[in-house]
Amino acid sequence: MQRSAGSGPTASIPSLRTSSTAARTCCARSPGRASSSGTDPRRARLQATSRHPPRQLYDAAMTAIQLREHSESAPLRLPAAARSALLEAAADKITVVATADPQKVILRTGSWVGALVVPGCTIRVEPRAPMENLFTMFSAGLPPDVWGGGTVGWDGDSELVDGVAAFLVRAIDAATRRGLLHGYVTIEEDTSVIRGRLLVDQIAIRPWNAATPPCRYDEFTPDIEENRLLLCAVRQVLSWPNLPPLVRRDGLRLVQRFEGVRATSPDEHRAELPITRLNEHYAPALELARKALDGITIRHLDGDETAHAFMVDLDDLFRRWITVELASRLWPEVSLEERPQYALDVQEQWHFTPDLLLRRDQRPVLVGNVTYHLAGGRHDGSDFYPLLAYASALGLEAGLLIYAGADAPPAPEVVVRSIGTRLLCVPLRLNVPAARLAGSLDTLAELVRVVSYPRPVAVR
């Protein structure tokens, strides 16, 4: 399908100007919601529990539960409706573990953070990284004008869901500010005015419809897959029940910009969209929109009750951030290929897809995997076996494993017996100030340059 960028004038959203004050205002809680620094004793007890959770039983009357990523809650007393809704809305995001008491369950969190609202209960999963660093990862690959010259200004009291919603609205606004992308879409319809190609064979089959003959023509329209995906993401964000008023207002204004674009459901956007020179300015917004659709879940339960989940996969976010930052720091000396596919065996029956492959002069020099959290103990090699297979199949001397956190940090370097393959393990801590985070990325890029540089061959 041939596409061309539209040039129709559209007004930008005035409240999406970037300043620290605006960012804080956009992420502030609505007046009806209790602040974490307020005087609500129940809220204070819940936050204290999230920092130092004692082994106590929570009661069903408690309306908010605070958890941390990659943690486990104490036994929770939840009604049957809440347990069922929890399994419906976040089956792959929060693990529900049964206990000896059928009225109590244990919630086990992973890399998904955000909020989940089920009947009678709100579950919030907080990241361990500071909010500022989290949104630094979100901004990877986005144009600078999304945030302007000011700082983002997120603080520790900002709601993660509110911030992600505001961030997505700003990214889509920046991508569509110059006008919606247009493309040619083939349409077949019966019309009283002949347009395009007249379908004579259809007239022969249905001669009684000669007054409105069938025609096939190409329509230059904004109703294309890219715009449908962005519109679907904005509509899903607006479905969140506790969205701040400012974000909701800006989202509703943004929906009006997509006039002429058909509303779709998230299930219609499973396929990847190819990025070309015509839609490359949409690429960061499209990726964020797809992540939002993966994390936003709405389930209609019995009666008028619904379950909402608004969550973000930190594992996927961390992988994307590392890929974008390394690619920009290593180019043009070293090029980075994201998630290439190669055959593992000679017969090409098995295939593997590493997270990143680094090339120097078009020749593979280093393969790497990126994971947010290393599970298991120090002697658990489940994260090393795939990397070893990648390096062996590609004939490389080394593999790189980048991670943000681990239950038990592995050794910085592992040398495989007999074959001598080096597996380098590089931690990238996220619970540091933003300036130190940028320095850690520079150090990582320099390490990749050194490891990927070809070793001199000894002359005998």
N, C-alpha and C positions, 0 to 999 in steps of 0.2 A: 504494500500500500504506500503510495507516494504521499509525502506530507510536506507541508510548508508552514512556517511560523506565521501566525496571524498578527496583524498590526492594529487591531481595533483598540481604541482608547479605553482604558479602564482606570478608575480612580483607586489609588492605593489606600490602604487602611490607615487612617491618621493615628490611631492609638498604638500602632506597631512600631513607632519610632523607638530607637534603641537608646536607652539611658538606664543607669542603675536604678533610678527611682521608678521608671516605668516597668522595669523587669520585676522589681519587688512588688509593685502594685498589682501587676498581672498575676503574680503567684500568691498574693495575700489571700487569706481565708475570707470568706464572706462573713458579714457581721453576725449571722446567726450561728456560726460555728465557734466552738471554744478554741481559744489560742493555747499553744503549748506552755506559754508563760502566764496564763491566767490563773484564776483562783479555784478552778474546778478541781476538787480533791480527787475525784475518780480519774480524771485525765492525768493528774500528777502521779497517782499510784501506778497507772498503766505504763507511763514513760519510765518510771523507776524500775518497773518489772522488766522492760525491754533491755535496760542496761545490765541489770543484775537479776536475772530471772530465778526466783526461788522455786523449789519443787513444791508448788501448792496447786490446789484445784481451783480452776476458774468456774464461776457460776454462769448460767445461761442469761441471767439478767444483765451481765456486763455487755455493753453494746459495742465496745471497741477493743481490739486485741492488737498489740504492737509486737512484731517479730523482726528479727534480723535475717538477712540473707544467709543461706547455708547454716541454719540453726534448727533447733527442735524445741517445740513448746512443751510446757507442762501439760498434764491431762486437762482437757477442756470438756466441760459439760455443755453439750449442744443439743438442741431439740432435733428430732428426726427430719423436719423440714429443712433446717439449716445444713445438716450433714448431706442430705440429698442434693440441695442446691450447690453446695461446695463441690461435690463430685461432678456436677453438671458444668459449672462455670470454670473450674480451674483444675481439671483432672490431670493435665500435664504440667501444671505450674506449681501446685502445692500438693504434696503427698499427704493423704489422710491415713493414719495408722490406727487400727482398732486396738482397743485395750480389753482387759478382762471384764470391765463394766460396759455394757452395750450403750450406756448413755454418755460415755466419755470417749474422746478420741485425742490423738496426738498429731499435731500439724508439723510437718517437716518441710522446710523451705530449701530451695536451691538457688539458681542464678536469676530467677524471676523476681523482680521487685515492683512495688506499686500498691494498689488497693483492690480489695475484693469486697463487694457488698452483697450479702445474702440476707434473707428474712431474719431480722432480729440480731444481726451481727455484722460488724465491719472489721475486716482484717487488713492491716497495713504491714507490708514487708518493706523494711528500710534497708538501703545499701550501707555498706561499711565505709565507702569512699565519701569524701565531702561532696556536697551538692555542686560546688563550683567545678570540680574535676569531672563530675558526671556529665554536666552540660558542655564541658570542653570536649568530651568524647562525642556527644551528639553533634557538635558543630563541625566535626571533621568533614572536609569536602564541600561545605557550604560557602557561598560567596561572602566576602566581608560585609557587604551592605545589609546582610540579614540582621546583624547586631549593631552596625554602625561603628563609630569610633569609640564609644563608651564601653565600659565593662558590663558584663552580664549582670552581676550583682546578686547572684543567688546566695542565700545564707542558709544556716543549718535549720532554721525554723520553717523554711519553705516546704510546702507540700510537693512531693515528687510528682504526683498525678497532675496537679495544677501547672507545674513547670513544664512537664512534657507536653501537655495540651497547648500551652502558650507557645512553646518552641515549635511545634508542628504547624500551628496556624501561621506563625511568622515565616517559616520556611516555604510554605505553599504560597503565601502572599508575595514573597520575594520572587518566586519562580514564575508567577503569573502576572506580575505587576505590569509588564510591557504588553500584555494581551495573551489570550489563550492560544495554545497551539492548535492549528487547523490541519486537516488532512482530507484526502479524497476517500470517500466511502461509497462502494457500489451498492445501488438501491434498485430493486425490482418492484414495481407497483403498477396497478391499473390506474390510468389517468386519462382524463378527457383531452389533455394537451400532450402531444407527442414530445417526449424528451429523450435525447440520446438515441439508443438503438431500439427499433421496433421489433418485438419478438413475434415474428410471423408464424413460427411453428406453434406458439401458444394460441394464436388467433385461429389457426386451422383446427385445433382441438376444441376450442370454445368459440365458435363463430357468433353465437348469440350475444357475446360481450364486445362486439366490434365498436360499440359506441364509446367504450372506455378500454382501449387496447392496452395490453401489457407492454411496458417499456423497461429498459435497463439503462441507467445512466450513473455517472459519478458525481456525487455531491461534495462540494468543498464545505466542510462543516467542522465545528468544534467538538462534535459528539464522537470522539475517538477514545481509544483505550487509556491513554495517558490522563486525559481530563476526567474520565470516569473513575479512575483509581484515586486521583486527588480529591474529587468530590466525595467519594465514598469514605475516605479517611476523615474528612472534615465532618461529615454527617455522623460518623461513629463517635468522634470526639464530643459532638454536641449531645449525644445520647447519654453521656455520663451525668448522673443525677445531681452531683454536688459540684458542678463546674462553676468557677468564679464568674460573677456577672460580667466583668470586663472581657474575659476570654470568650464567654458565650456571645456577647454582643459582636466582637470582632469575627467570630466564626460565622455568625448569621450574615454579616456583611459579605464575608468571603463566599458564602454559598450563592449570593445573588450574582457574583461575577461569573458563575458557571451556568448562565442562562443558555439554554439550548443543549445542555449535556444531560443525558439520561441518567437517572439515579439507579444504582446497582447495589447488589448485596456483596458482602466480603467474599463469599464463596466463588464469585465470578472472576476473582483476581488472583488465582493461584499460579497461573503461568507467568514466567518471566517476560518482561518487555525488552526487546532489543534496544540498545542505546546507539543512536546514529548522530550525525552532525546536526540534524534538524531538531532533535529533542534532547541534546546533551545538556542544555541549560535546565532541563527538568530533572536530570539524573539524581541529584541529592534529595530533592523533595520526593521523588518517586520512591527512593529507598526508605526514607523516613516514613512515608505513608504506608508502605508495605509492612514495616515493623509495627506501626500502630495497629494495623488490621490484625496482625498476628497476636497482639497483646490485649486488644479490646474484645471482650466477649459479652454477649447479651443472651440470656436464656429466659424464656417465658415459662413460668412454673404454673402450678394449679391456681386457678382463679386469676386475680389481677396482679399477683406477685411476680417479680422478676429478680434475676440475679445478674449483677454487673461485675465485670473484671476489667481493670485498666492496669496492665502490667507491662514491664519492659524486660527483655532477656539481656542481662548483662554479658553473658557469654558471647552472644552475637554482636552486641554493641562494642565490646572490647576488641573482638576480632576485626571488625570494620575499621575501628579507630587505628589500630596498629598498622593495618594494611595501608590506609591512606597516609599516615604520618611517615612510615618508612619509605613509601614510594616517592613522596615529595622530597625527602632528605637524601635519597640515594641517586635520584635521577640527575644527570644522564649517564653517570659512570656505571651504575648498576640498575637494571630494569627489573621491575617486580611484576610477576604474573599471579593474579588472584584466582585460587581454586581451579587450577588446570586439571585435566583428566588424562591419565596415562594407564597403559596396560601393565599389569604386574607380572604376567607370565608371557612366554614366547608365543603361545597359542592365542593370546589376547582374549582369554575367557574371563579373567578377573581384572577389574579396574580399580584404581584408587584416585582419590582427589585430595591432595595436600592443601592446607590453607594458603600457602604462598610458596612460590618458586622464584628464586633470584637468578638472573642471567647476567653474564658479563660477555660482551661481544657476541650476543645471541646464543651463548653456550651456557647450559645450566651449571651453576657453581654451588648452590646451597638450597636446600629444601627445608621448610619450616612448618610448624604447627603452632597455633595460638589458642590458648585456653584460659578462661577467666579464673578457674579454681581447680587446683589439683587435689583430687580426692584420694583417700587411702593413706597408708603409711609411707615411710621413707623407702621401704623395700618393695613397694607396689610398682610394677613396671608396666601397668596397663596404658599409660600415656607414652611410654617409650617404644613399645613394640611396633605400633604403626609408623612412627618416625624412622625406626631402623629399617622397616620394609621399604619405605619410600626412598631412603638414601641408597639402599642396596639395589633396588630396581633401576634407579637412575644412574648408578655408577658413581656416586658422590662420596667424598671422604668424610663429610660432616653433615649433621642435621641440627636444626635449631628449634628449641622449645621455649616459647615465651609465655609466661603466666603472671597473673596478678596476685594470687594468694594460694596457699597450700596448707593442708592439715599438718604435714611434715615436709619442710622444704627439702628437695633432693640435692645431691651434690652438684656443684657448678658444671662439672664435666664428667661424662661417663664414657669410657673407652671400651668398646666391645671386644671380647676375647677373640683371638685368631684372625679376625678380619681387620681390626684396628679402626673401625668407624667411630668417629667422635660425635657424641650427642651432647650439645651445649644447652644448659638450662639457665635461662636469664629471667630473674624476677623483675617485675615493673610495679613497684608499690604505688597504689593510688591514694593512700591516706597521707599525702604530703601536700605542701602548698603548690600552687599552679606553676610557680617559677621553677621549683625543683622537678616537677613533672616534665617540663620541657627539656631540662638538662638531662634527665634520664633517657628521654627519646634520642637526644643527640649522642649520648654514650652508646646506646643500642645501635644506632646507625653506624657509628664508627667501628663497633665490634663486627658488624656484618661486612663492612668494607674489608677489614683485615682478614676475616675468615674466608671470604669469597675471593680474595686475591690469589691467583695461581702460584703454587709453590715452585721454586726453581728445581729443575731435574738435575740430579747429581750426575756428572760425567765421569765415567770410569776410564 
